[in-house]
Amino acid sequence: MTTQAAPQAQQAGWLRAAGHDYRTPFHIAAALLMVTLLVTEAVLSRALHFSGMREIFNAWPSAVLGLLCVWYARWRPLPRAIESAELALLAVIFTNILTILIQLAGRSPHALCDAQFAAMDRAMHFSTAYWKSVAAANPVMQTLLAFCYNLVAPMIFLATLVPPFFGQRSASRQFILGIVVAAIGTATIFWAWPAVGPWTTEGYAPAQNQAAVTAYIGRLRSSLPVYADMQDAGIVSFPSFHVVLAVLAAWAVRRIRILSVFAWVVCGLICISTISTGWHYGVDVVAGFALSAACIVSVSWIE
């Protein structure tokens, strides 16, 4: 072996030892899932008169940045940074693909289930409107919880990027798989039992973004062709996907001592905020916890 080839061979050995071979079961599974979802969405889009699949590619600046990070980490080499960069790239791509899937589920022909979900809440002696009014009576609490509602994206990146640096790449891989499994499950449930939100049954005025979601669901449920709306794509009521993402993210960092307690506290606040901001029925949150548990069991077995 030449002097120049020796470092290259050593670098390749480091990468293989760290598991950075794109022929691993995880990478193969991720690629197959991506292709399967894209083909499925293309077929459904045509059948349901839904256009805008190209919106998936609007994430190209983030994808290019991710590819550059992967290239740099492999060139150095920085094995743990490679894993974080790869997973961040997958998270960006899957997020856009799954957003389209959720919107396709919104084309459901089934009747809205808001009345049924409101009745289930009443049976549990629960009222979103009441707890929303409690938060509104305390401006500090209302502001804090409204802020926490928007912490899902940082939690996703925390669960994706941080575990590999603590030698727990498996946790981040399971998190990515968990998001995919959860989104497929959520889309299926939302197709079967669609709903808008508790502001339609509990008598309080929707916020501006809630009104926009109501209008978009109305367009999706019409017989007219619809173009994808990536801005108002958070249309799922039952189950609460906010709860699912928060639980999966906290679960991904559960073994990192300096982050575990913080992550679970933020997770709890996010779950509470889905009610205090008026976005969800109580039964949505319960279903979100149930789906999270099912996803954790499933991806632990799959991974």
C-alpha positions, 0 to 999 in steps of 0.5 A: 500500500502506498504512503498516500493510500494508507491514510485513505484506507485508515479513514475508510476504516474509521468510517466503517467502524463508526457505522457510516456505510450507506449500505447499512439496514438503516440507510437502506430502510430510509431510502426505501421509505422515501421512495415508497412515500413519494410513489404513494403520494404521486399516485394519491395526488393524481387520484384525489386531484391534489397538486403541489408535489413539487413543494417537497423540493422547496427544502433544497437550500436546507438539503444542500446545507446538510449535504455540505455538512455531511461532506465536510464531516466525512472529509475530516473525518468526524464520525459523530458529526457525520451521523448528526448531519446525515440524520438532520438531512433525513429529517428535513427531507422526510418532514416535507414528504410527510407534510404532503401525506397529511394534506392528502389525508385531509381530502378524506370523504368521511364526515367531520368528527368534531361533535363526537370528540367534543362529546368524548371530552364532556364524558371525561369532564374536560373542556378545552374552552375552560382551560384556554380561559384559565390560561388567558386569565394569567397573561404570563402563563398564556405567553409562556405556553404560547411560546412552548407550543412553538418549541416542537421544531427545536425539540426535533433538532435536539433529538436529531443532532445531539444523541450521536455526540453522546454515542447514542446514534441509535436513539436519533435513528429511532426518532427519525423512524418514529416520526415516519411511523407516527406520521403514517399512522396519524395520516391514516387516523385523520383520514378515517376520523377527520376533525377541525378543532374544538373552536368549532364546537366549544364556542370560542373564537379561533385565532388567525392561524386556526381560522386559516386551518379551518379554511384550508380543511374546507378546501381540502374537503371540497370536490375542487382541485387543491394545491398544496399549502405548506404554510397551513399544513398543520391540519390534524386534530385527532391525534395531536401530532404536536404531542407525538413529536414532543414525546418522541423527542424527549424519549430520544434524549432520555439517556442523556443525563444533562438533557433528559429532565429538561426535555421531559419538562418541555415536552409536558409544557408543549402538551399542555400548550396544545390545550391552552392555545385552543388547538386540541380536544382533550381526547386528541392529547390522549390519542397522541400519547397512545400513538407515541407509545405505539411508535416507541414500541414499533421502532424499537423492534424495527431498529 
